[in-house]
Amino acid sequence: MESKHASAELLGNLDRAKALRERGDELYRVRRIAAAQRAFEAGAAVSRDPTAFAERRWMCAMLRGDFERAWRIGDDILRRRKGLSAAHLPRHLRWVWDGRDFVDRDVLVSCNHGLGDTLQFIRFVPCLAERTRSVTVEAQPELLPLLASVPGISRLVPLGGATSSSEVAMEVMELPHALRVTLASLPSRMPYLTSTSANNSAARCADRTVGLVWTAGGWRPERSVPFRLLEPLAAVPGIKLISLQQGEAVRDLERSPLGTLVAQPATGKANILTTVELIRQLDLVLTVDTMMAHLAGALGAAVWTMLDSHADWRWMLDRDDSPWYPTMRLFRQRRSGDWPPVIDEVVRALRLLHHTPALEQRRARGVACGRRRADMATTKVTTDHQVIREWAQERGGKPAAVRSTHRGKDAGILRLEFPGAPHADDESLEEISWDEWLAKFDDAELALLYEDKTAAGKKSNFNKLVKREAVEGGADR
C-alpha cells in the first residue's frame, strides 16, 4: 500500500510540476514576470529535478534586475552539477566554471557565445584581473583587434587557441556570477572598448547622421524589423541614414526602393575596426537587438535599440534606458510582431533630434529631446506639475511606477499608465500617488515630453520622461 501511495504521490507531483511549468511559461510570455517566477518556484519545489526550472527562475530574476537572486540560483545549479561534464553539448551551451575559487590563480576566459555577448561581458575582465594572477582570453578572431584594448588581459588568443594551462576556467558570460555583480556595482568605466586606429577627425555634414541596422542573426529572428517598415525614417527632415547592416540582409538595399535613401559607407570590406571608426563618425546608431547595439554601447556612442516584445533578459522590464549602457535608449514593441508603433516612436524622437541644437555636446547621453517649434506644435516639454496632472487625467492616465524598482520611499522608475494601454494590467506597473510621483519627478530632475494630438488630429497619449538637462531651456515651467 505504501508503495502504491508513493507512486501515486510521485505521479501527482509530476503532473503538478508540468502544470506549473506550462502556467509559468504562459505568464512569462505575456511578461507577468513576478507571477511566472512564483509558478516556477512552486514547480521546482515539487519536481524530482529542480534544475529543470533553474533557467526559467534565473531568467525571471535577471529580467527584474534581481541579480542577487539569480546568483543564488546559479550557486544551486553549480552544486547539483558537481562532477558532471558538459563536453557532449554544443560549445555555446556548455557550462565552464565549476564554482572554484579564482583568487590569485591563472584563469582562462572563453567567449563561447555570440559576438554581442562577448562585447557586453568583456567589461568584467579588468575586475577579474584585479583578483587573479593572470587572465587569458580566447575570443572570436574577428573581435581580437578591438579586445586588445581591454585592460587586464595577460594573453589574447583566437577561440580554441588556448594552449597554456590554467587553474580555473570560465565562460565570459559567467563572470558577473563569479564576481557577484549587482546592478549597483556594474562597472561604470565608459567607454570600456577603444581603438587606436579609429579616426574622429572626419568632417560632419549638416544633417544628423544615423547608422541603421534592421536585421539580427538567425537566433530569435523576431528581433529583426522588416526593411520596408523603415520607410518613415527616410522622410524625417535633416536626417541622413547610413547602413551599418552586415550579412545577407545588405541585399535589402538593392531589392527595395527604400534602399536608394539609405547610404552605404565607402569603407570597403567591413571589419571590426572600420566599423568602430564609422560609428564614431555618426551622430546616432539605430539598431535592433544585435551585436551592433553592444558595440555602440561599449564605445559610448549614442545608440537607440529597437526591442521585440519578448526581448532578452539583459534589457530587463519596462525600462527605456539600460544600466549596461548609459548612452543607450530603448524602444520597445508592445505587441508581438507589431513594429509600426515602434517606428512611429522612433520617428518622433528623430524629429526632435533634428531640431536639437548642439547635439555634439550631448551625444554621450543617448537621449534626443528638443524645444517646442512652430513646425512641431504638437510636441511639447513641461515640468509643470499642474500641466502634467491635467494632461494625464484628461486621458484617464494615472501615476505609476515600475513595481520591481519601487522600494520603500523610493518610487523607482516612473510611468504614466493609461486605460487599454499594452501591459496596463501587468503587475510590473503599480499605481502610486501623485504626490509621490511628482516628488520623484523633481528629485530625478525629469521633464515630460508629450503630445496633445497625433498628426491625424486625434487625442494623443504619447509621452516620454527625459532628463531636464537634455531639453535645456525648452521646458514650460
C-alpha positions, 0 to 999 in steps of 0.5 A: 500500500505504501508503495502504491501511495508513493507512486501515486504521490510521485505521479501527482507531483509530476503532473503538478510540476508540468502544470506549473511549468506550462502556467509559468511559461504562459505568464512569462510570455505575456511578461507577468514576470513576478507571477511566472517566477512564483509558478516556477518556484512552486514547480521546482519545489515539487519536481524530482529535478529542480534544475529543470526550472533553474533557467526559467527562475534565473531568467525571471530574476535577471529580467527584474534586475534581481541579480542577487537572486539569480546568483543564488540560483546559479550557486544551486545549479553549480552544486547539483552539477558537481562532477558532471561534464558538459563536453557532449553539448554544443560549445555555446551551451556548455557550462565552464566554471565549476564554482572554484575559487579564482583568487590569485590563480591563472584563469582562462576566459572563453567567449563561447557565445555570440559576438554581442555577448562577448562585447557586453561581458568583456567589461568584467575582465579588468575586475577579474584581473584585479583578483587573479594572477593572470587572465587569458582570453580566447575570443572570436578572431574577428573581435581580437583587434578591438579586445586588445584594448581591454585592460587586464588581459595577460594573453589574447588568443583566437577561440580554441587557441588556448594552449597554456594551462590554467587553474580555473576556467570560465565562460565570459558570460559567467563572470558577473556570477563569479564576481557577484555583480549587482546592478549597483556595482556594474562597472561604470568605466565608459567607454570600456572598448577603444581603438587606436586606429579609429579616426574622429577627425572626419568632417560632419555634414549638416544633417544628423547622421544615423547608422541603421541596422534592421536585421539580427542573426538567425537566433530569435529572428523576431528581433529583426524589423522588416526593411520596408517598415523603415520607410518613415525614417527616410522622410524625417527632415535633416536626417541622413541614414547610413547602413551599418547592416552586415550579412545577407540582409545588405541585399535589402538595399538593392531589392527595395526602393527604400534602399536608394535613401539609405547610404552605404559607407565607402569603407570597403570590406567591413571589419571590426575596426572600420566599423568602430571608426564609422560609428564614431563618425555618426551622430546616432546608431539605430539598431535592433537587438544585435551585436551592433547595439553592444558595440555602440554601447561599449564605445559610448556612442549614442545608440537607440535599440529597437526591442521585440516584445519578448526581448532578452533578459539583459534589457530587463522590464519596462525600462527605456534606458539600460544600466549596461549602457548609459548612452543607450535608449530603448524602444520597445514593441508592445505587441508581438510582431507589431513594429509600426508603433515602434517606428512611429516612436522612433520617428518622433524622437528623430524629429526632435533630434533634428531640431536639437541644437548642439547635439555634439555636446550631448551625444554621450547621453543617448537621449534626443529631446528638443524645444517646442517649434512652430513646425512641431506644435504638437510636441511639447516639454513641461515640468509643470506639475499642474500641466502634467496632472491635467494632461494625464487625467484628461486621458484617464492616465494615472501615476505609476511606477515600475513595481520591481524598482519601487522600494520603500520611499523610493518610487523607482522608475516612473510611468504614466499608465493609461486605460487599454494601454499594452501591459496596463494590467501587468503587475510590473506597473503599480499605481502610486500617488501623485504626490509621490510621483511628482516628488520623484519627478523633481528629485530625478530632475525629469521633464515630460515630453508629450503630445496633445494630438497625433498628426491625424488630429486625434487625442494623443497619449504619447509621452516620454520622461527625459532628463531636464538637462537634455531639453535645456531651456525648452521646458514650460515651467 
